Amino acid sequence: MGKQPAPESIDAYLASLSPEVREVLETVRRIVKEEIPEATETIGYQMPAFKVERIFFYFAAFKKHLGIFPPVKGDDALLRELAPYLGPKNNLKFSFDQPVPYELIRRAVRTLAKQYARR
């Protein structure tokens, strides 16, 4: 079986998802736009991403969870709250069978933008 071609846009990526999963990712997309209005959409590593000078936020749908990359660093209070959602490489994993903590994701977006958006 061949590899899927990389999506050309976030819209194309989202169009390939089930309506329930698409709704979750659309909400995350909207959060990033609200928090970092100067960010532009792109595709990186075949995933939807946002950048200012460089990519600071990737998000993707997996079979059973929403993944957010790269790892959040430095904010100890935020990291304690994110602890239940940390994956094996400290990326974030939010199960689709649990309520998605959007306000926590909003805080992660702001922190990731501070950490990675600019050179």
MOGIKA-V327989 format. One record per residue. N is the residue number from 1. RES is the residue in one letter. BURIAL is b if it has 16 or more other C-alpha atoms within 10 Angstrom, else e. D_CENTER is the distance of its C-alpha to the mean C-alpha in whole Angstrom. Layout:
N | RES | BURIAL | D_CENTER
N | RES | BURIAL | D_CENTER
This chain:
1 | M | e | 27
2 | G | e | 26
3 | K | e | 22
4 | Q | e | 20
5 | P | e | 20
6 | A | e | 17
7 | P | b | 16
8 | E | e | 17
9 | S | b | 15
10 | I | b | 12
11 | D | e | 15
12 | A | e | 16
13 | Y | b | 13
14 | L | b | 13
15 | A | e | 17
16 | S | e | 17
17 | L | e | 15
18 | S | e | 17
19 | P | e | 18
20 | E | e | 16
21 | V | b | 13
22 | R | b | 13
23 | E | e | 13
24 | V | e | 11
25 | L | b | 8
26 | E | e | 10
27 | T | e | 10
28 | V | b | 7
29 | R | b | 8
30 | R | e | 11
31 | I | b | 10
32 | V | b | 9
33 | K | b | 12
34 | E | e | 14
35 | E | e | 13
36 | I | b | 13
37 | P | e | 16
38 | E | e | 17
39 | A | b | 13
40 | T | e | 14
41 | E | b | 12
42 | T | b | 12
43 | I | b | 12
44 | G | b | 12
45 | Y | e | 13
46 | Q | b | 13
47 | M | b | 9
48 | P | b | 8
49 | A | b | 7
50 | F | b | 9
51 | K | b | 12
52 | V | b | 15
53 | E | e | 17
54 | R | e | 15
55 | I | b | 11
56 | F | b | 9
57 | F | b | 6
58 | Y | b | 4
59 | F | b | 3
60 | A | b | 6
61 | A | b | 9
62 | F | e | 12
63 | K | e | 15
64 | K | e | 15
65 | H | b | 11
66 | L | b | 8
67 | G | b | 6
68 | I | b | 4
69 | F | b | 6
70 | P | b | 9
71 | P | e | 11
72 | V | b | 11
73 | K | e | 15
74 | G | e | 18
75 | D | e | 18
76 | D | e | 20
77 | A | e | 20
78 | L | e | 16
79 | L | b | 16
80 | R | e | 19
81 | E | e | 17
82 | L | b | 14
83 | A | e | 16
84 | P | e | 16
85 | Y | b | 13
86 | L | b | 13
87 | G | e | 13
88 | P | e | 16
89 | K | e | 15
90 | N | b | 13
91 | N | e | 10
92 | L | b | 8
93 | K | b | 10
94 | F | b | 10
95 | S | b | 13
96 | F | b | 14
97 | D | e | 17
98 | Q | e | 17
99 | P | e | 16
100 | V | e | 12
101 | P | e | 13
102 | Y | e | 11
103 | E | e | 13
104 | L | e | 12
105 | I | b | 8
106 | R | b | 10
107 | R | e | 12
108 | A | b | 9
109 | V | b | 8
110 | R | b | 12
111 | T | b | 12
112 | L | b | 10
113 | A | b | 12
114 | K | e | 15
115 | Q | e | 15
116 | Y | b | 13
117 | A | b | 14
118 | R | e | 18
119 | R | e | 20
